[in-house]
């Protein structure tokens, strides 16, 4: 009996190479899809981060800046020590004193208007606050106001003010409240907003006033805020709305003091928000417009976004004649 043996043929070298090539293309396609998916996730995550950080920063500043100059029932009046203003235990160590004759945390006896608002651009403006070291070419804004609602319990580390329509008394919370008839008591605050890096990450910061530390209290508010530009809106015809907006370099001493029939009624705040991490697949060659100011191209790998808001001042100071 004869047995017939049939040989089993495998893949030829050509077939094997074709199969390997197809596998290579499939693998490369899968890798590309994975890489694109990962890149899309990074892009989406960074854009969400930019949007959220910008929203939080603007919300914090809007709430505070809109109330600048609020002084209780005497809001809008000039504060003159010895006339409608009394100071009791308000000496501040480590104060932040701005430009002008009367621009410390509390009014002084100088024959000059007490400034509730002042600002400058670091490294550009001629005058600055000695108490902070912001990043160059970023705006700084300094405000003073009473904090609502009226206080019922005093904290020993805070400053307060008792006010009526005709008088205000500033005092510290470790002392008894002054017996000013028909007055309400409010916490008093002096805030300074600025930007300074924490390592390589830019951070929006705020200095606040306390009895123990003066103006040395520093809060890190929002990471990724790389630049800030503020335009000041002045009403020159008395209708309560801004007729022009200008950068801090154009605001004169008389304008800070609300003289010459020009009243500061609103602010436009522009923030440049930067991602916290680089994206190696991205090159940022964009330019960004912050009001009158253009930034870029920076030619790095960080994503950025400009957010802005117009803030109407609810307590504009009366025009000083």
LINDATA-V414384 format. One record per residue. N is the residue number from 1. RES is the residue in one letter. PHI is phi in whole degrees, -180 to 180 (none if undefined). NEAR is the number of other C-alpha atoms within 12 Angstrom. Layout:
N|RES|PHI|NEAR / N|RES|PHI|NEAR
This chain:
1|X|none|3 / 2|X|-97|4 / 3|X|-105|5 / 4|X|-104|6 / 5|X|-102|6 / 6|X|-106|6 / 7|X|-74|6 / 8|X|-94|6 / 9|X|-91|7 / 10|X|-90|9 / 11|X|-80|12 / 12|X|-74|10 / 13|X|-60|11 / 14|X|-64|11 / 15|X|-62|12 / 16|X|-63|13 / 17|X|-66|13 / 18|X|-62|14 / 19|X|-62|15 / 20|X|-64|15 / 21|X|-66|14 / 22|X|-62|14 / 23|X|-61|14 / 24|X|-63|14 / 25|X|-63|14 / 26|X|-63|14 / 27|X|-64|14 / 28|X|-63|14 / 29|X|-64|14 / 30|X|-64|14 / 31|X|-63|14 / 32|X|-63|14 / 33|X|-63|14 / 34|X|-64|14 / 35|X|-63|15 / 36|X|-66|15 / 37|X|-63|14 / 38|X|-63|16 / 39|X|-64|18 / 40|X|-65|17 / 41|X|-63|15 / 42|X|-61|24 / 43|X|-61|25 / 44|X|-62|17 / 45|X|-62|19 / 46|X|-69|28 / 47|X|-64|25 / 48|X|-63|21 / 49|X|-64|26 / 50|X|-60|32 / 51|X|-62|27 / 52|X|-69|24 / 53|X|-63|33 / 54|X|-64|38 / 55|X|-64|27 / 56|X|-65|24 / 57|X|-61|39 / 58|X|-65|33 / 59|X|-62|23 / 60|X|-63|24 / 61|X|-71|37 / 62|X|-59|27 / 63|X|-61|20 / 64|X|-81|33 / 65|X|-67|40 / 66|X|-63|31 / 67|X|-101|34 / 68|X|-60|41 / 69|X|83|38 / 70|X|-69|37 / 71|X|-129|42 / 72|X|70|35 / 73|X|-72|25 / 74|X|-101|29 / 75|X|-53|28 / 76|X|97|30 / 77|X|-84|32 / 78|X|-74|34 / 79|X|-101|40 / 80|X|-117|26 / 81|X|-64|24 / 82|X|93|17 / 83|X|-115|18 / 84|X|-108|23 / 85|X|-130|29 / 86|X|-127|27 / 87|X|-111|29 / 88|X|-139|26 / 89|X|66|24 / 90|X|-114|31 / 91|X|-65|24 / 92|X|-112|29 / 93|X|-84|20 / 94|X|54|23 / 95|X|-81|30 / 96|X|-107|35 / 97|X|-106|36 / 98|X|-90|34 / 99|X|-69|29 / 100|X|104|28 / 101|X|-79|20 / 102|X|-138|29 / 103|X|-143|34 / 104|X|-94|39 / 105|X|-65|39 / 106|X|-123|45 / 107|X|-60|36 / 108|X|-121|27 / 109|X|-90|21 / 110|X|-65|18 / 111|X|-81|17 / 112|X|-152|24 / 113|X|-69|34 / 114|X|-73|37 / 115|X|-85|43 / 116|X|-88|46 / 117|X|-143|48 / 118|X|-159|47 / 119|X|-153|42 / 120|X|-164|37 / 121|X|-110|35 / 122|X|-60|29 / 123|X|80|18 / 124|X|-118|19 / 125|X|-69|22 / 126|X|-72|14 / 127|X|-120|20 / 128|X|-155|31 / 129|X|-87|33 / 130|X|-78|18 / 131|X|-82|25 / 132|X|-134|30 / 133|X|-130|24 / 134|X|-71|34 / 135|X|-64|27 / 136|X|-63|23 / 137|X|62|24 / 138|X|-122|38 / 139|X|-78|42 / 140|X|-127|43 / 141|X|-133|44 / 142|X|-121|42 / 143|X|-134|39 / 144|X|-136|39 / 145|X|-168|42 / 146|X|-88|39 / 147|X|-105|30 / 148|X|-94|22 / 149|X|-77|14 / 150|X|-54|21 / 151|X|-82|24 / 152|X|-110|15 / 153|X|-127|16 / 154|X|-93|23 / 155|X|-104|22 / 156|X|-66|19 / 157|X|-96|24 / 158|X|-114|33 / 159|X|-98|42 / 160|X|-137|46 / 161|X|-142|45 / 162|X|-104|42 / 163|X|-135|37 / 164|X|-125|24 / 165|X|-69|23 / 166|X|-118|25 / 167|X|-153|31 / 168|X|-139|42 / 169|X|-123|42 / 170|X|-91|41 / 171|X|-152|36 / 172|X|-102|35 / 173|X|-70|30 / 174|X|-83|21 / 175|X|-108|21 / 176|X|-70|21 / 177|X|-65|30 / 178|X|-66|26 / 179|X|-88|17 / 180|X|-91|20 / 181|X|-61|16 / 182|X|62|15 / 183|X|-96|24 / 184|X|-118|31 / 185|X|-109|36 / 186|X|-134|35 / 187|X|-72|37 / 188|X|-106|43 / 189|X|-138|39 / 190|X|-125|46 / 191|X|-118|42 / 192|X|-130|48 / 193|X|-100|47 / 194|X|-160|46 / 195|X|-121|41 / 196|X|-147|35 / 197|X|-71|25 / 198|X|-113|20 / 199|X|71|10 / 200|X|-105|18 / 201|X|-100|24 / 202|X|-72|32 / 203|X|-135|36 / 204|X|-77|41 / 205|X|-124|35 / 206|X|-143|33 / 207|X|-90|37 / 208|X|-131|36 / 209|X|-100|39 / 210|X|-146|33 / 211|X|-69|31 / 212|X|-69|23 / 213|X|-115|20 / 214|X|60|30 / 215|X|-100|32 / 216|X|-86|24 / 217|X|-80|26 / 218|X|-125|25 / 219|X|-107|21 / 220|X|-90|25 / 221|X|-88|27 / 222|X|-143|36 / 223|X|-79|34 / 224|X|88|42 / 225|X|-85|46 / 226|X|-91|44 / 227|X|-149|47 / 228|X|-138|52 / 229|X|-129|43 / 230|X|-123|41 / 231|X|-107|38 / 232|X|-101|41 / 233|X|-100|33 / 234|X|-113|38 / 235|X|-98|31 / 236|X|-108|22 / 237|X|-119|17 / 238|X|81|18 / 239|X|-93|14 / 240|X|85|24 / 241|X|-117|25 / 242|X|-71|27 / 243|X|-94|20 / 244|X|-156|22 / 245|X|-118|28 / 246|X|-142|26 / 247|X|-72|32 / 248|X|-61|38 / 249|X|-64|27 / 250|X|-95|22 / 251|X|-85|29 / 252|X|-89|24 / 253|X|-58|25 / 254|X|-65|22 / 255|X|-73|32 / 256|X|-58|41 / 257|X|-93|34 / 258|X|57|34 / 259|X|-107|24 / 260|X|60|21 / 261|X|58|22 / 262|X|-121|34 / 263|X|-117|37 / 264|X|-76|50 / 265|X|-120|41 / 266|X|-159|34 / 267|X|-133|41 / 268|X|-112|35 / 269|X|-108|40 / 270|X|-117|37 / 271|X|-122|46 / 272|X|-99|43 / 273|X|-101|41 / 274|X|-119|41 / 275|X|-65|37 / 276|X|-77|30 / 277|X|-121|24 / 278|X|-74|22 / 279|X|-115|25 / 280|X|-64|14 / 281|X|-90|17 / 282|X|-124|20 / 283|X|-123|16 / 284|X|-95|23 / 285|X|-114|16 / 286|X|-83|20 / 287|X|-112|18 / 288|X|-127|28 / 289|X|-104|22 / 290|X|-113|29 / 291|X|65|28 / 292|X|-88|21 / 293|X|-112|26 / 294|X|-112|19 / 295|X|-122|26 / 296|X|105|17 / 297|X|-72|17 / 298|X|-97|17 / 299|X|52|16 / 300|X|-123|20 / 301|X|-114|22 / 302|X|-97|32 / 303|X|-84|39 / 304|X|-141|42 / 305|X|-152|33 / 306|X|-98|37 / 307|X|-122|32 / 308|X|-152|30 / 309|X|-157|29 / 310|X|-100|29 / 311|X|-111|32 / 312|X|-83|27 / 313|X|-80|34 / 314|X|-81|25 / 315|X|-132|31 / 316|X|-63|40 / 317|X|-74|39 / 318|X|-64|27 / 319|X|-65|27 / 320|X|-91|24 / 321|X|-106|16
